[in-house]
Amino acid sequence: MDPSAYYSIDSILADNQKIPAEFQLDVPGLGWLEGGTEEDLKAGTKLELPFWLCSTLALAEYDFLTLSMPAPFSPRVRNALDAAPQSVRLGQLNAWWYAFGSRMAGLLEDAGAESLLGSMRTAFKGRLPEVFDQAVHAGSTAAHAAGGAGTEFREGMDEDERALFATGVESAKQTKTWFEGGKSVGKGVGKGKGKAGGGVV
């Protein structure tokens, strides 16, 4: 992980996303994870654990934990993204879908990691044009303030897409202001020259 992300709230929240896990061995002293009164965890216990804990336990010397793919990255979701990436509401699957997915890939074998990362790249490339178009439209009009077209897609953005969208909106607003200011300046200059020319003649 990028050291600069240590103090990032988004990074902390992404690290706290839950992963289905099953313990393969009895583990002494970790019964509290199950929320019961037992001191130890029994083999076969299934829990949803935060990524930061799973990443530590899964890479431990003893292979006592088996992880399952979280629902937001299931084959069904990935197939839907391959078919129509703009129709999937990533933000409702997981608010940090891209960040969480990149972390999950780090826990997988090479083939599984490449498959997941490939699905994420496909999703990003398929959705980015719509994020851009929505941002330009919202920054050029008041549509984003009153709903307007594309509301459903915007509601389904994950946090990374929302950040790109916000940047795009601000850029479109600044471009619109610059363009309109340039046009008004141009008109003023043109009128001034006309009056001066008339006086000379």
C-alpha positions in Angstrom: 0.0 0.0 0.0 1.1 3.5 -0.8 2.6 5.0 2.5 0.9 8.3 1.6 -2.5 6.5 2.0 -1.8 5.7 5.6 -3.7 8.8 6.8 -6.4 8.6 4.0 -9.9 8.2 5.3 -10.9 6.5 2.1 -8.0 4.0 2.4 -8.9 3.3 6.0 -12.5 2.6 5.1 -11.5 0.4 2.2 -9.3 -1.6 4.5 -12.3 -2.1 6.8 -14.5 -3.9 4.2 -15.6 -7.4 5.2 -14.4 -10.7 3.6 -16.1 -14.1 4.2 -13.6 -16.3 6.0 -13.6 -19.9 7.3 -11.1 -21.1 9.9 -9.6 -24.5 9.1 -8.0 -25.1 12.5 -8.9 -24.4 16.1 -7.4 -21.1 17.0 -6.8 -20.3 20.7 -7.6 -16.9 22.1 -9.6 -15.6 19.1 -13.1 -16.6 20.3 -14.0 -13.0 20.8 -14.1 -12.6 17.0 -17.3 -14.7 17.0 -18.9 -12.4 19.5 -19.7 -15.3 21.9 -18.3 -16.4 25.3 -16.0 -19.1 23.9 -12.3 -18.4 24.4 -11.1 -20.2 21.3 -12.3 -20.4 17.7 -13.2 -23.8 16.4 -12.3 -25.2 13.0 -15.1 -24.6 10.5 -16.2 -21.3 12.1 -17.3 -18.9 9.4 -17.0 -15.2 9.9 -16.9 -11.9 7.9 -13.7 -10.2 8.9 -12.3 -6.8 7.8 -9.7 -6.8 5.1 -6.9 -5.5 7.4 -7.3 -8.5 9.7 -7.8 -11.1 6.9 -4.7 -9.9 5.1 -2.6 -10.5 8.2 -4.1 -13.9 9.1 -4.1 -15.2 5.5 -0.4 -14.5 5.1 0.5 -16.0 8.4 2.9 -18.9 8.7 0.1 -21.4 9.4 -2.6 -21.9 6.8 -5.6 -21.8 9.1 -7.8 -19.4 7.2 -9.7 -19.8 3.9 -11.1 -16.7 2.3 -14.0 -16.5 -0.1 -14.6 -13.8 -2.8 -16.8 -11.0 -1.4 -20.2 -10.6 -3.1 -19.3 -7.3 -4.9 -16.8 -9.3 -7.0 -18.8 -12.4 -7.6 -18.9 -14.0 -11.1 -22.5 -12.7 -11.5 -21.4 -9.1 -10.9 -18.3 -9.4 -13.1 -20.4 -10.9 -15.9 -22.8 -8.0 -15.7 -19.9 -5.6 -15.8 -18.5 -7.3 -18.9 -21.9 -7.1 -20.6 -23.0 -3.6 -19.7 -20.6 -1.8 -17.3 -22.7 1.4 -17.1 -25.8 -0.5 -15.9 -24.2 -1.8 -12.7 -24.6 0.3 -9.5 -21.1 -0.2 -8.1 -21.7 2.2 -5.2 -24.5 0.0 -3.9 -22.4 -3.1 -4.1 -19.5 -1.5 -2.3 -18.8 2.2 -1.9 -15.1 1.6 -2.3 -15.4 -1.0 -5.1 -12.2 -0.2 -7.0 -10.1 0.3 -3.8 -11.4 -2.8 -2.1 -11.0 -4.9 -5.3 -7.4 -3.9 -5.7 -6.7 -5.0 -2.1 -8.5 -8.3 -2.7 -6.3 -9.0 -5.7 -3.3 -8.8 -3.4 -4.6 -11.8 -1.5 -5.2 -14.0 -4.6 -3.0 -16.3 -6.6 -1.6 -14.9 -9.8 -4.4 -16.2 -12.1 -7.2 -15.1 -9.7 -5.6 -11.7 -9.2 -5.2 -11.0 -12.9 -8.8 -12.1 -13.5 -10.1 -9.7 -10.9 -7.9 -6.8 -12.0 -8.9 -7.5 -15.6 -12.6 -7.2 -14.6 -11.9 -4.0 -12.8 -10.0 -2.5 -15.8 -12.9 -3.4 -18.1 -15.4 -1.8 -15.7 -13.4 1.4 -15.3 -12.8 1.8 -19.1 -16.5 1.0 -19.8 -17.8 3.5 -17.2 -15.3 6.3 -17.5 -16.9 7.9 -20.6 -20.2 8.1 -18.9 -18.6 9.6 -15.8 -17.0 12.2 -18.0 -20.1 13.0 -20.0 -22.2 13.3 -16.8 -19.5 15.6 -15.3 -19.4 17.9 -18.3 -23.2 18.1 -18.5 -23.6 18.8 -14.8 -20.8 21.4 -14.8 -22.3 23.2 -17.8 -25.9 23.3 -16.6 -27.9 23.2 -13.4 -29.1 19.7 -14.2 -27.1 18.0 -11.4 -28.7 20.3 -8.8 -32.2 19.3 -9.8 -31.7 15.7 -10.7 -31.9 15.6 -14.5 -30.8 12.9 -16.8 -28.2 10.5 -15.6 -29.2 10.6 -11.9 -29.5 6.8 -11.7 -25.9 6.4 -13.0 -24.5 9.0 -10.6 -26.2 7.3 -7.7 -24.5 4.1 -8.6 -20.9 5.5 -8.7 -18.4 4.3 -6.2 -16.2 6.8 -4.3 -13.4 6.9 -6.8 -15.8 7.6 -9.6 -17.5 10.3 -7.4 -14.1 11.9 -7.0 -13.5 11.9 -10.7 -17.0 13.2 -11.3 -16.5 16.1 -8.8 -13.2 17.0 -10.5 -14.9 16.9 -13.9 -17.8 19.1 -12.8 -15.5 21.7 -11.3 -13.4 21.7 -14.5 -16.5 22.1 -16.7 -17.6 25.0 -14.5 -14.3 26.8 -14.8 -14.2 26.2 -18.6 -17.7 27.6 -18.9 -16.8 30.7 -16.9 -13.6 31.2 -18.9 -15.4 30.8 -22.2 -18.3 33.1 -21.3 -15.8 35.7 -19.9 -13.8 35.5 -23.1 -16.8 36.1 -25.2 -17.9 39.1 -23.2 -14.5 40.6 -23.3 -14.4 40.0 -27.0 -17.7 41.8 -27.5 -16.6 44.8 -25.4 -13.4 45.2 -27.4 -15.2 45.0 -30.6 -17.7 47.7 -29.6 -14.9 50.0 -28.4 -13.1 49.8 -31.7 -16.3 50.6 -33.5 -16.9 53.8 -31.6 -13.3 54.9 -32.0 -13.3 54.3 -35.7 -16.5 56.3 -36.0 -15.0 59.3 -34.2 -12.0 59.4 -36.4 -14.0 59.3 -39.6 
